[in-house]
Amino acid sequence: MGTTIALTVVMGLPGAGKSTLCETLASASSENPDLEGFIFIHVCFDTLIPLSLQEKFVEAKKAGVEDTAESWKQARLEVYLNVDKLVSCLKTDYYDPGVFKSFNVHRTCIGKDSKFVILLDDNFYYRSMRYEYYQLARKHTVGFMQMYIDINYNVAIKQNSNRTQRVPEAVIQSMAEKFQPPKPTENRWEDPTFVTESSDGTDLKALWDMILLSMSSPVLPVENNELEKEEARLICSRNVAHQADLYLRSLVGKTIKEAQNTSPKNNKDFAAQVNTARQLVMASVRKGSLLFPPSIAENIDDTNKESFEKFLLEEFKRNL
């Protein structure tokens, strides 16, 4: 039969209970006869990129350190590359001491037609962050699925306050505003996705069934590479539209507030004009008729966010 693997993205806001759910899965698997012989590998990003280091990235960003975004990307890239190596090792029964040690995997696990569930435990608030692991599953022809703990900002803040190492509230708020929830009906690659509102009340039987399904249905290579490229472009365009909508909505509030301070007359009419300007810009973004500069046309991150917002501000003013 050979080794079978399921890459499982576990997403949600800080404090959602992702690590708790991963631990519950691993411990409860021994009670499920259908999962006999399964080996769960918990890839916790907060362990590989400690919160103390993440806080340093945030502080450096506030201080205006230019290479902060690149340092953060590099840290995540190293995790990705190690997961890539791990999957390759497991599939080929090759023992790499460094990789196995970093993920607490014992060498005796390989070479026995084992069944591995790799739990990727991170916030994964951008869809593009999840998509790169789908591509990894496709590269190695292994299973792929997602688990989403869907809690709101207030619940996340409350549960985060009970943690030993707490994530700053400003970080959780920022992440909640940016979070792109899975949409399996729109994005075929996000199916299957298991959604739960609590790590405690999860229907483990339904979750087991989805894990088994993903493992028995590996992601196959794409014969026509153009299809994969178009899918990737579509994800990027949606990311740009989402970021544009968030910024323009904040701009509407700021513009109306400034107008109220300078000229309190006709506020209602002006508010309508401001909102119309936002809608016109967003319509152009969604239709693809608004031509962004190449540096901000595909993806928005800390390295080009300022240029992106400046470009949108000019378009907003022009429509207003």
Summary of the structure (lengths in Angstrom):
residues: 320
radius of gyration: 22.1
end to end distance: 63.9
largest distance: 76.6
contacts: 916
relative contact order: 0.14
helix: 60%
strand: 10%
